[in-house]
Amino acid sequence: MTSASSQGWIGTGKVRAREMGEVIEITIDGLTTQAKYYKPLVYEFMRKEWSSRPAWGDYAVEIRMEHVGDPPRMDLDNLAKALLDAIKGYLFHDDSQVARLLVERQEGERERILIRVAPRPA
């Protein structure tokens, strides 16, 4: 997963996104222990800011939680479900299109969540 730069990003709040060819990256600044917090946050961003249409086919989705110091006590499976629910209908039509899902937690330079969505080759 590439790191966030200021080139090509849309959004000015906690959530920002960019398209790089067929790959879409979303970054969410800050962390909370409540995975359910992320669904409405990302959903509202997608509803208000995102202009591309969802597509069919298989997708690979990578979700990386970066933390500073001790990681927050959050179940990564709940985080993944909340984020997939938020982007469904905007990046792909249905969760069943996610053929590969990687969810990880690691120490980073700042607290954030990075999401990378890419079509999975046939």
BAMAR-774240 format. One record per residue (C-alpha): x, y, z. Coordinates in pm, 1 decimal. Layout:
<sites>
- X, Y, Z
...
</sites>
This chain:
<sites>
- 0.0, 0.0, 0.0
- 138.7, 339.2, -87.7
- 159.2, 616.6, 164.6
- -61.6, 922.0, 144.2
- 65.2, 1230.3, -33.7
- -119.8, 1551.2, -105.8
- -144.7, 1488.1, -483.2
- -486.2, 1415.2, -631.2
- -677.9, 1383.2, -304.7
- -1042.2, 1487.6, -275.6
- -1196.9, 1581.3, 56.8
- -1082.2, 1823.2, 322.6
- -1201.9, 1663.5, 647.0
- -1104.6, 1344.2, 826.9
- -1171.0, 1134.5, 514.5
- -991.6, 1186.1, 183.4
- -968.9, 971.8, -129.5
- -793.7, 953.8, -464.4
- -806.1, 747.2, -781.2
- -486.2, 623.1, -940.4
- -596.7, 446.0, -1256.2
- -819.7, 161.8, -1138.2
- -687.5, 178.2, -779.6
- -871.1, 381.9, -517.6
- -712.4, 489.1, -191.5
- -901.8, 629.0, 105.6
- -739.6, 767.4, 418.9
- -913.3, 838.4, 750.0
- -726.6, 1056.5, 999.9
- -737.3, 959.6, 1366.4
- -836.6, 641.1, 1547.7
- -1109.7, 539.6, 1787.6
- -1182.3, 207.2, 1957.3
- -1537.9, 208.4, 1816.9
- -1537.9, 42.6, 1473.0
- -1900.7, 149.4, 1421.2
- -1783.1, 515.0, 1419.6
- -1621.9, 466.5, 1078.0
- -1923.8, 345.9, 881.1
- -2126.7, 672.0, 886.7
- -1810.0, 882.4, 857.5
- -1689.7, 711.5, 539.0
- -2042.5, 662.8, 402.3
- -2113.5, 1038.2, 425.3
- -1784.9, 1116.0, 253.0
- -1865.3, 874.7, -30.2
- -2219.4, 1009.6, -65.0
- -2113.5, 1375.3, -75.1
- -1769.2, 1368.4, -238.4
- -1740.3, 1057.6, -457.2
- -1844.1, 1082.1, -820.9
- -1733.4, 750.3, -976.0
- -1985.2, 471.1, -1029.1
- -1953.5, 124.3, -873.0
- -1831.2, -154.7, -1098.1
- -1875.4, -529.3, -1126.6
- -1598.5, -788.7, -1101.8
- -1372.9, -911.2, -825.8
- -1181.3, -672.5, -599.5
- -885.0, -685.5, -364.8
- -924.4, -465.5, -57.3
- -644.6, -376.2, 183.3
- -718.3, -202.7, 512.2
- -432.2, -87.0, 731.4
- -474.7, 70.0, 1073.4
- -166.6, 272.1, 1166.3
- -120.7, 362.0, 1532.4
- 132.5, 548.6, 1745.2
- 232.4, 370.2, 2065.2
- 2.2, 95.5, 2190.2
- -262.6, -7.5, 1936.8
- -625.6, 71.0, 2019.6
- -827.2, -225.6, 2142.7
- -1043.7, -284.4, 1838.3
- -1139.9, -603.1, 1657.2
- -1005.2, -571.6, 1304.7
- -1290.4, -784.5, 1166.2
- -1543.8, -529.3, 1296.0
- -1341.1, -247.0, 1142.8
- -1330.9, -425.7, 806.4
- -1706.9, -488.9, 810.1
- -1786.6, -124.0, 892.0
- -1557.9, 6.4, 616.7
- -1679.0, -242.3, 354.0
- -2039.1, -148.7, 434.6
- -1952.5, 220.0, 391.3
- -1789.8, 184.5, 47.2
- -2034.4, -74.0, -88.9
- -2246.1, 85.3, -358.2
- -1977.5, 341.0, -435.6
- -1667.9, 138.9, -530.3
- -1833.8, -197.9, -595.1
- -2194.0, -317.1, -587.8
- -2178.4, -589.0, -319.5
- -1944.5, -730.4, -52.4
- -1943.8, -1061.1, -241.7
- -1720.8, -893.0, -502.9
- -1435.9, -876.1, -249.2
- -1224.8, -1174.9, -351.6
- -923.4, -1078.9, -139.3
- -930.0, -892.4, 192.3
- -623.2, -798.4, 395.0
- -672.7, -620.8, 726.9
- -370.8, -533.1, 937.2
- -256.3, -317.3, 1225.4
- 89.5, -167.6, 1246.2
- 281.0, 115.2, 1408.4
- 295.3, 425.9, 1192.4
- 396.9, 789.6, 1191.5
- 43.3, 901.7, 1280.4
- -292.1, 749.8, 1371.1
- -498.1, 675.3, 1061.9
- -667.2, 410.0, 853.9
- -571.5, 348.4, 492.9
- -797.6, 162.2, 250.8
- -684.2, 47.3, -92.7
- -934.6, -100.1, -339.4
- -823.9, -247.7, -670.9
- -982.9, -472.9, -932.8
- -855.5, -826.3, -899.1
- -724.2, -967.4, -1227.2
- -919.5, -1264.5, -1365.5
</sites>
